[in-house]
Amino acid sequence: MQVAQNVGSTLRPTPEMVEIIEDVKKFREALSTILAFGEKVKKYAGVFGTIDGRSAFKLYDTYGFPIELTMEMAHEKGLEVDEKGFEERFKQHQATSHAGAEQRFKGGLADNTEETAKLHTATHLLHAALRKVLGNEVAQKGSNITAERLRFDFSFGRKMTPEEIKEVERLVNEAIQAAVPVTCEEMTVDEAKAQGAIGLFTSKYGERVKVYTMGEFSKEICGGPHASNTADLKSFKIKKEESSSAGVRRIKAVIGQ
């Protein structure tokens, strides 16, 4: 009986195993969707001899297929790809994304309260800390901020270790405790790049951008709103780190608790 109990406890899934199982389920569901869409594209291309720009862009934007891969696979089947149509869709998407980002940072948050501005400021420090701990390949993939918490999506291929999470928290809290002012300066995109500012450089910015700096901790292109000093955040705590989608992780965190 004791042996059976020990075996049962050994086979009990750990939180890490549960997350891996969930990731596999998500991957299978995504793969099934991709294959179904691929069949539709193949039928269309079989009739017209060309993969249209809309389908090529959907393969890129929704399913993560680089246009180069789509073109290579199409050419193997003797098909063409509407590159011009793809480029038009890509530019439309960039314009829409940029407009959405401008709206989000200029009042499109859940609200315009002081607490929301503080949480938005915390995303800058979190982004910088993640790049320092995990590497500069980390890039923001999305965020959602309410008056109670922040949610930050970023590119990274695996689950963070407890040690990495702890170090990210430490770095953010170090910046908060340093009580550095949050400054804003307008400059050209090239000047921002030269100063090492983080930004979505694949997006089309205007001639001049706003760069928010927090001492030596963070320098990022943004539109606001922000706290006036990192000390206003009081403290930072990561509540959850999880998978958002393939190659993208998600952090939920709070401040001032």
C-alpha positions as CSV (number, residue, x, y, z in Angstrom):
1,M,0.0,0.0,0.0
2,Q,2.8,2.4,0.9
3,V,4.5,1.7,-2.5
4,A,1.3,2.5,-4.3
5,Q,0.9,5.8,-2.4
6,N,4.5,6.7,-3.3
7,V,4.0,6.0,-6.9
8,G,0.8,8.0,-6.9
9,S,2.5,11.0,-5.4
10,T,5.4,10.7,-7.9
11,L,3.0,10.8,-10.8
12,R,1.1,13.8,-9.5
13,P,1.7,16.6,-12.1
14,T,3.8,19.6,-11.0
15,P,2.8,23.2,-12.0
16,E,5.6,23.1,-14.6
17,M,4.2,19.9,-16.1
18,V,0.7,21.4,-16.2
19,E,2.0,24.4,-18.1
20,I,3.9,22.3,-20.6
21,I,0.7,20.3,-21.2
22,E,-1.3,23.5,-21.8
23,D,1.4,24.8,-24.2
24,V,1.2,21.5,-26.2
25,K,-2.6,21.8,-26.3
26,K,-2.3,25.4,-27.6
27,F,0.3,24.4,-30.2
28,R,-1.9,21.5,-31.4
29,E,-4.9,23.8,-31.7
30,A,-2.9,26.4,-33.5
31,L,-1.4,23.8,-35.8
32,S,-4.8,22.4,-36.7
33,T,-6.0,26.0,-37.5
34,I,-3.0,26.7,-39.6
35,L,-3.4,23.4,-41.6
36,A,-7.1,24.2,-42.2
37,F,-6.3,27.7,-43.4
38,G,-3.4,26.3,-45.5
39,E,-5.8,24.0,-47.3
40,K,-8.1,26.9,-48.2
41,V,-5.1,28.9,-49.5
42,K,-3.9,25.9,-51.5
43,K,-7.3,25.5,-53.2
44,Y,-7.4,29.2,-54.1
45,A,-3.9,29.2,-55.4
46,G,-4.5,26.0,-57.3
47,V,-7.3,27.9,-59.3
48,F,-5.5,31.2,-59.8
49,G,-1.9,30.1,-59.6
50,T,-1.1,32.8,-57.0
51,I,-1.2,33.1,-53.2
52,D,-3.0,36.4,-52.7
53,G,-1.5,39.2,-50.5
54,R,-4.3,38.9,-47.9
55,S,-3.6,35.2,-47.4
56,A,0.1,35.7,-47.3
57,F,-0.3,38.4,-44.7
58,K,-2.6,36.3,-42.6
59,L,0.0,33.5,-42.6
60,Y,2.5,36.0,-41.4
61,D,0.5,38.0,-38.9
62,T,-1.8,35.3,-37.4
63,Y,0.3,32.2,-37.8
64,G,3.9,33.5,-37.7
65,F,4.9,32.4,-41.2
66,P,7.6,34.8,-42.6
67,I,6.8,36.0,-46.1
68,E,10.1,34.4,-47.3
69,L,9.0,31.0,-46.1
70,T,5.6,31.4,-47.8
71,M,7.3,32.3,-51.0
72,E,9.8,29.4,-50.8
73,M,7.0,26.9,-50.2
74,A,4.9,28.4,-53.0
75,H,7.7,28.3,-55.5
76,E,8.2,24.6,-54.7
77,K,4.6,24.1,-55.8
78,G,5.0,26.2,-58.9
79,L,2.9,29.0,-57.4
80,E,3.4,32.8,-57.2
81,V,2.9,35.1,-54.2
82,D,1.3,38.5,-54.5
83,E,4.2,40.4,-52.8
84,K,2.7,43.8,-53.6
85,G,-0.6,42.8,-52.0
86,F,1.3,41.5,-49.0
87,E,3.3,44.8,-48.6
88,E,0.1,46.8,-48.8
89,R,-1.5,44.8,-46.0
90,F,1.7,45.0,-44.0
91,K,1.8,48.8,-44.3
92,Q,-1.9,49.1,-43.4
93,H,-1.2,46.9,-40.3
94,Q,1.7,49.1,-39.3
95,A,-0.3,52.3,-39.6
96,T,-3.2,50.8,-37.6
97,S,-0.9,49.4,-34.9
98,H,0.9,52.8,-34.6
99,A,-2.4,54.7,-34.3
100,G,-3.5,52.2,-31.6
101,A,-0.3,52.6,-29.7
102,E,-0.6,56.4,-29.8
103,Q,-4.2,56.2,-28.5
104,R,-3.3,53.7,-25.8
105,F,-0.5,55.9,-24.4
106,K,-2.4,59.1,-24.8
107,G,-5.5,58.1,-22.9
108,G,-6.5,54.7,-24.2
109,L,-5.5,53.0,-20.9
110,A,-8.3,51.7,-18.7
111,D,-8.4,55.2,-17.2
112,N,-6.2,58.2,-16.6
113,T,-5.8,57.9,-12.9
114,E,-2.6,58.5,-11.1
115,E,-2.4,54.8,-10.3
116,T,-2.7,53.8,-13.9
117,A,0.2,56.2,-14.8
118,K,2.3,54.6,-12.1
119,L,1.6,51.1,-13.5
120,H,2.5,52.3,-17.0
121,T,5.7,53.6,-15.6
122,A,6.3,50.2,-14.0
123,T,6.1,48.5,-17.5
124,H,9.1,50.6,-18.6
125,L,11.1,49.4,-15.6
126,L,9.9,45.8,-16.1
127,H,10.8,45.9,-19.8
128,A,14.3,47.1,-19.0
129,A,14.8,44.6,-16.3
130,L,13.7,41.7,-18.5
131,R,16.2,42.7,-21.2
132,K,18.9,42.9,-18.5
133,V,18.2,39.4,-17.1
134,L,17.0,37.5,-20.2
135,G,18.9,39.3,-22.9
136,N,18.3,42.1,-25.4
137,E,16.3,39.8,-27.7
138,V,13.4,40.4,-25.3
139,A,10.9,42.7,-26.9
140,Q,7.5,44.0,-25.8
141,K,4.6,42.2,-27.6
142,G,1.7,43.9,-25.8
143,S,0.5,45.3,-22.6
144,N,-2.8,45.9,-20.7
145,I,-3.1,48.2,-17.7
146,T,-5.9,48.8,-15.3
147,A,-5.9,50.7,-12.1
148,E,-5.2,47.5,-10.1
149,R,-2.5,45.7,-12.1
150,L,-0.3,45.6,-15.2
151,R,0.0,42.8,-17.8
152,F,3.0,42.7,-20.0
153,D,3.6,40.4,-22.9
154,F,7.2,39.9,-24.2
155,S,9.1,37.7,-26.7
156,F,10.9,34.8,-25.0
157,G,11.0,31.1,-25.8
158,R,10.7,29.5,-22.4
159,K,9.3,29.7,-18.9
160,M,11.3,32.0,-16.6
161,T,13.0,30.4,-13.6
162,P,12.1,31.4,-10.1
163,E,15.6,32.9,-9.8
164,E,15.1,35.0,-13.0
165,I,11.7,36.3,-11.7
166,K,13.3,37.2,-8.4
167,E,16.1,39.1,-10.1
168,V,13.7,41.0,-12.4
169,E,11.7,42.0,-9.3
170,R,14.9,43.1,-7.5
171,L,16.0,45.3,-10.4
172,V,12.7,47.0,-10.7
173,N,12.5,47.6,-6.9
174,E,16.0,48.9,-7.0
175,A,15.0,51.5,-9.5
176,I,12.0,52.4,-7.4
177,Q,14.0,52.8,-4.3
178,A,16.6,54.9,-6.1
179,A,13.8,57.6,-6.4
180,V,14.9,58.9,-9.8
181,P,12.9,61.5,-11.7
182,V,11.0,60.4,-14.8
183,T,12.1,62.9,-17.5
184,C,10.8,63.4,-21.0
185,E,12.7,64.8,-24.0
186,E,11.6,65.2,-27.6
187,M,14.1,64.1,-30.3
188,T,14.4,62.5,-33.7
189,V,14.1,58.7,-34.0
190,D,17.8,58.5,-35.0
191,E,18.8,60.5,-31.9
192,A,16.7,58.2,-29.8
193,K,18.4,55.1,-31.3
194,A,21.8,56.7,-30.8
195,Q,21.0,57.2,-27.1
196,G,20.0,53.5,-26.7
197,A,16.2,54.1,-26.3
198,I,14.0,51.1,-26.6
199,G,11.3,51.4,-29.2
200,L,9.1,49.6,-31.8
201,F,11.4,50.6,-34.6
202,T,9.4,48.5,-37.1
203,S,6.6,51.0,-36.5
204,K,6.4,54.3,-38.4
205,Y,7.1,57.1,-36.0
206,G,6.7,60.8,-36.7
207,E,9.6,63.1,-37.3
208,R,10.1,63.6,-33.6
209,V,9.3,61.3,-30.7
210,K,9.1,61.5,-26.9
211,V,11.7,59.6,-25.0
212,Y,11.1,58.9,-21.3
213,T,14.2,58.3,-19.1
214,M,14.5,57.0,-15.6
215,G,18.1,57.5,-14.6
216,E,20.3,54.7,-15.8
217,F,17.5,52.2,-15.5
218,S,15.2,52.8,-18.5
219,K,15.1,54.9,-21.7
220,E,12.1,54.3,-23.9
221,I,10.1,55.9,-26.7
222,C,6.5,56.5,-25.5
223,G,3.7,58.9,-25.3
224,G,2.7,58.8,-21.7
225,P,1.2,59.1,-19.1
226,H,3.8,58.4,-16.5
227,A,4.6,59.0,-12.8
228,S,7.0,61.9,-12.0
229,N,9.4,59.8,-10.0
230,T,10.1,56.1,-9.7
231,A,9.6,56.4,-5.9
232,D,5.9,57.0,-6.6
233,L,5.5,53.3,-7.4
234,K,6.6,52.3,-3.8
235,S,7.2,48.6,-4.7
236,F,6.8,46.1,-7.4
237,K,5.7,42.4,-7.3
238,I,5.3,39.8,-10.0
239,K,2.1,37.9,-9.4
240,K,2.3,35.5,-12.3
241,E,4.5,34.5,-15.2
242,E,2.9,32.4,-17.9
243,S,2.6,31.5,-21.6
244,S,0.6,33.9,-23.7
245,S,1.2,32.2,-27.1
246,A,4.0,30.4,-28.9
247,G,7.3,32.3,-28.2
248,V,5.5,34.9,-26.1
249,R,5.4,35.1,-22.2
250,R,3.1,37.1,-20.0
251,I,3.7,38.8,-16.7
252,K,1.1,40.1,-14.4
253,A,2.3,42.4,-11.6
254,V,1.2,45.0,-9.1
255,I,2.8,48.0,-7.4
256,G,2.6,49.7,-4.0
257,Q,1.6,46.6,-1.9
